């Protein structure tokens, strides 16, 4: 269950203020078919995170014993620092939009996740835990937990919660997770 909880929590928090949340907001403003947008996010995330997790599981065989806590804790700290850099909305008019909400959401989300912090986190989580399926399920549900509310309520959320404040809180949470993970690996906890 650690793999699922870490994967879900890590991705849900890392997504705060991420470019995919901005993309969700853009798609929701562009299309009325909210269900199709969510389905596109689901399909894109499953494909992207499954490939990432399988790659991470393959890489795990080359990681020396005892390094996993350092790798995961260090990645949490790196994501914490990465969260302080605001993402830009790169979702200007795109040729994919003419194919409708589902196709546009699937392709644009898949492309937005390539090289993103949540994709890298998925690789590291899968390399750390011997539970690839739970990592895929956790990261996918974490992505949905962060983006579905934006699809349905993004306009209202932005009025209540400043993005900069949300990013700073997420940074603090990731720093704490990183330190606790390293400490647990060193048997301090």
N, C-alpha and C positions, 0 to 999 in steps of 0.2 A: 504493500500500500504506500510505502514511502515514495516509490517511483511515481505513482499517480499523483499524490498530494504535492510533491515537489514540482512536478511538471505542470500541473494545473495552476498552482499558486504562482510559480515563476513566470509563466507566460501571461497569465491574467494581469499581473502587476507590471510586467515589462511592456505590455501593450498600452499602458496609460500614456496618452500623448503621442503615441507612435504614428507613423505615416499611414498605417493601415486604418487607424481610427479616423484620420482625416479623409482617407479614401472612402470609408463607410459613410461618413457625413456627406461627401460629394455624391456618392451613388444614391443615397437616400433623397438628396435634393433633386437629383436628375430623374429618378424613376419612382413611380408610386408602388411598384410591386415589391414590397418589403420582404415577403416570403421568398421571392426569387433571388433577392440580394443575399439573404441569409443562406439559402441553399448554395449559392455560388461561393460564399465564404467557406462553408463547410467542405465542399468538394475541393476547392483550392488548398485549404489547410490540410485536409487529409492527404492529398497527393504530395504536397511540399514536405509536410512533417513526417510522413511515412518514409519518403526517400532519405530525409535527414536522419531519422532515427535508425534506419537500417545502416546507413553509413557510420553513424556513431557506434552502433553495436559491432560493426566490423573493425573500427579503429580501436575498440576496447581491448582487443586481444594483444595490442602492442603497448598498452599502458602498464607500467610496472605496478605490482601490488603495493598498496599503501599510498598511492598517488591520487586515488579517486576523490578523497575528501578535499585535497588541495586543489584539484582540477575543478571540482564543482564549486567550492567556496570561492576560489579565485574568479571563476566565471560569473558568480553572483556579484562580486565586487566590481568586475569589469562592466557588467550590465548596469549596475548602480551609477557608475560614472557616465556611461553612455546615455542614460536617461536624462542627464543634465543638459545634453545637447538637443535642442528642439528640432524635430523633423519638419520638413517642408512638405506642403501639399504639391506633389508632382502630377496630380490627376487632371491636368488641363484637358481640353477637348481631345478625345482619343477616337480613332477609327473604330475601336471595339464597341463603342457605345451604340452604334447602329444595329448591333446584333441582339440588343435587348438586355434586360437586367441580369438574367442568369449568366449568359455568356460573358458579358462585360465584367460582372463581378468575379466570375471564376478566373478569367484570364488576368485581369488587372490585379487581383489579390495574389494569385500565384506569382506573378512577376514582382510585385511589391515585397513579397516575402523572401525573394532570393537575396542572400547575403544580409538579411535583416537580423537584428539581435535575437529574435525569437527562433529563427532557423538555426542560428549558431548555438543557442541555448538547448535546442532540441538535440542537436548532434552531441553536445556535452552530456546532457542528461542520459541519453541512450548509451553513451560510452561509460557512464558512471554506474548505472543500474542495469542489472541483468534481467530487464523486464521491458523489452522493446515495445510490446503491444500496450502496456500500461502507460509508457511514455507518450506514445502516439495518441492514445485516448485522452490523457491528461493535457497535453499541449493543445490538442484540437478543442477540447472543452474550454480550456483557458482562453483560447483565441475567441471562441464564441461568447464566453462570458464578458469579455472586454468589448466586443464589437457589436453584438446584437442590440444592447441598450442604445448604442450610438445610432444604429440604423433606425430604431423606433423613436427614440427620445433625444437624439443628439442636439437639436436646436435648444431644447429646454435645459439639458445638462450643461451646455456651454454658458448659459446665462447664470447658473448657480455655482458651478465649480470652475475657478480659474485654472487653465491648463498648466500654467507655470507652478502653481501650488501643488497640483496633483503630481506633477513630475518630481518635485522635491520630496514629497512624502514617499512616493514609490522608490526613489533613490535611497532614502533612509531605511526602508524596509529591506531592500536588497543588500545594503551594507550589513545590516544586522544578520540577515540570512547567511551571508558569506562568512562572517566572523563565527557565527554559531556552527556552521558546517565544518569549518576548519578546526574549531575547538573540539567538536565531537569526534572528528577524525584523529585528533591527537589525544583523545580520551580525557579531555579536561572536563567534559560534561558527563 
